[in-house]
Amino acid sequence: MNKKKFAISGESIRDLVPSRAGALATDRIMVDGAKIGYMYRELSERPEDSGWRFFSGDESQEYIDDPSHTGVYAVNTIANYDPDIIPYLNAPAPCAFEKMEGKSTYQKVEQ
């Protein structure tokens, strides 16, 4: 099994958000260090799942279809990779946002 080398070391993760729930994020963010370009939240049936799914926005469908390119991480950990998501984390599901080009803000989009 190939061990992933994360863009941010575990020792560098700070407490930025109170949620300890999990979310999905692709390796483009967690390994390559790309910023989050698209995120959506779906209704979750489990309290440990926040419902959030995070993507850089440049992943191909083939990339996304390979489960080895996605992992489950604490929402706080993902927020350390791109703190721009923090103001949107309390948005109720279902919702989706994409980063506005050249800005640190997101706009709501239809799913």
N, C-alpha and C positions, 0 to 999 in steps of 0.2 A: 504494500500500500504506500502510495506517495504522500508524504507528510507535507502539508501546506505551510508555506512561509508567509506569515501575515505582514501586512504593510505597517502595522503598529504593534509594538510588543505589548504583551499582557501587563507588564509593569507600568506602562504609560497610560493605561486606561483610567480615566477619572470618573467620578460620579457626576454625571450631567443631568440625568433624568431619574425620577424615583422608580420607574417601572422596572421590574425584574423579569417581566414576561419575555418570551422569545419571539423572534421574527426571522424571516428568510432573507438572505442577502447573497448576491452572487460574488464569485471570486474576483470579478472585475473591480469590485469595491474593496473587499476584504484582503485580497492578495495583491492585486495590481495597484491599489490606492486610488482608483478613479472615484470621482465625486458622484453622488446620487443624482441621476437625471430624471428618474421616474419612480414613483412609489404608489402603491395602492394598499388599501385596507379592506379586508373582507370580514364578514361575520365569522367569529370563532365559536366553536362549541366547547373549547377547553380553556380554563382560566390561565394556563401557562402559555397560551398562544395569543399574542397581541392582535393577530390578524394582519399585521403589516408585512409587505413584501417589497424589497428594495432592489433596484437595478441601476446600473450606470446609464442605461438607455441605448448603448451601442452594441449590446449582446445580440447575436443572431439567434434565430429560433433554434437552430441546431445546437448552439451553445447552451441555451436555456433547457433544452430537452435532455441534456446530459446531467443527471443528478449529481455527478461529482463536482460540478461547477457552482453548486449552491450549498449553503450550510445554514444551520439554525444557530442564532446568536442572540444574546440579550439585547434588547432595544438600546440599553445604555451603551453597550459596546459599539453598536452601529452608529449611534449619535456621536461617538468619539471620532469616527472616520469622516463624518460630515455633519457638524453641528447645525448646519442650515435647516435640517429637518425638524429640529426641536419644537418650533412654534406650531407645527402641524400635527404632532403626535397625539393630541387629544381629539382630533377630528373623528366624529363617529363613523363607523362602517355602515354601509359601503361608501368608499370615496377613493379618488385617485388624484394625484398631483404630478405635474412635470415642472422641472426647473426652467425658469425663464432664461433665455439665452443671454449670457454675459452678466447675469445677476445672481444674487444669493437667495432669491425668493422663488416660490413656486406658485403656479396657477392651477386651480382646480380644473380637471378635465373629465369628460364623460368616459365611462369604462366601456 
